[in-house]
Amino acid sequence: MPSYNVHEAKSNLSRLLKQAAMGEEVIIMRNGEPVAKLVRCRPARRKKVELGWAEGIIRETPGWDKAMTQDEVAVFLGIK
């Protein structure tokens, strides 16, 4: 695990961020003592919506919240 002093880290931040993004941990030192660890950040997880009694029965699909077209409304209402 590579380590850099604060001055080196500031001067090479872009390179260190690339290293962290590829999964390498980087230690930042001050006066020879480790003070920070630069690591890859995991993407935030989407909070699961609780559906109560419908859990496992109803499934969210991409685009479920978009507005319906006039033809889709007609089919939904049984007009077409």
N, C-alpha and C positions, 0 to 999 in steps of 0.2 A: 504494500500500500504506500504510494508516494506521499511525501510530505513537503510542504512549502512554507516559507516564512510569509508574514503578512504582505511585505513589499512584493515578493515574487507572485503571490496569489493575486494581488491587485493588478500587476503588470500583465499577467497571463490568464485573466479571468475567463475569457472566451474559450481558450484551450482547455482549461480545467472543467468548464461546464460541459464541453464536448466529451471529455473523459468520463465525467459523472453520468452523462446521458447514455453512454455505452456500458454503464454498470460498474465502472471502476470507482472505488472510494478514494477520496483525496483528503488528507489531513492538513489543516492550516495551523501553523505553530506561531507562538509569540514568545520571544526570549527562550527558545528551546523547549517550550512546554506546549503540548497540543491544546488548542482552544476550540476548534471546530472541525467537523467532518462534513465534507461535501459528498452527498450521495444522490443517486437517481430518485426522483420523485415519482411515486406511483400516481396514475390518474385517479381523480376522485371517483369513488363508486357511487352509482346512482342509487338513491334510497328506494327500497322496495315499497310499493304501495300496498297497504293491507286492504284486502277486498272483503274481509269478514266472511260471511256465509258463502260467498261466491269464489273463495280462494280455491284455485285448481280447476274451476269450471270456466271462468272467463279469462281470456288471454288477450293482453294488449298487443296489437300489431302496429308496425310503423305506419304513420299517417292516419291513425284512428281519429285524431282531433281536427282534421282538415274539414272545411265546409263541403257539404254535398252539392253536386251539380243538380240542375233542375231534373234531368233524366233520372239521376239516382234517387231523388226525392219521390218522383213518380213511381218508380219501382218499389221503393220502400213502403209507400202508401197503397200499393196494389192498383194504381191507376193504369199502369202500362202492363 
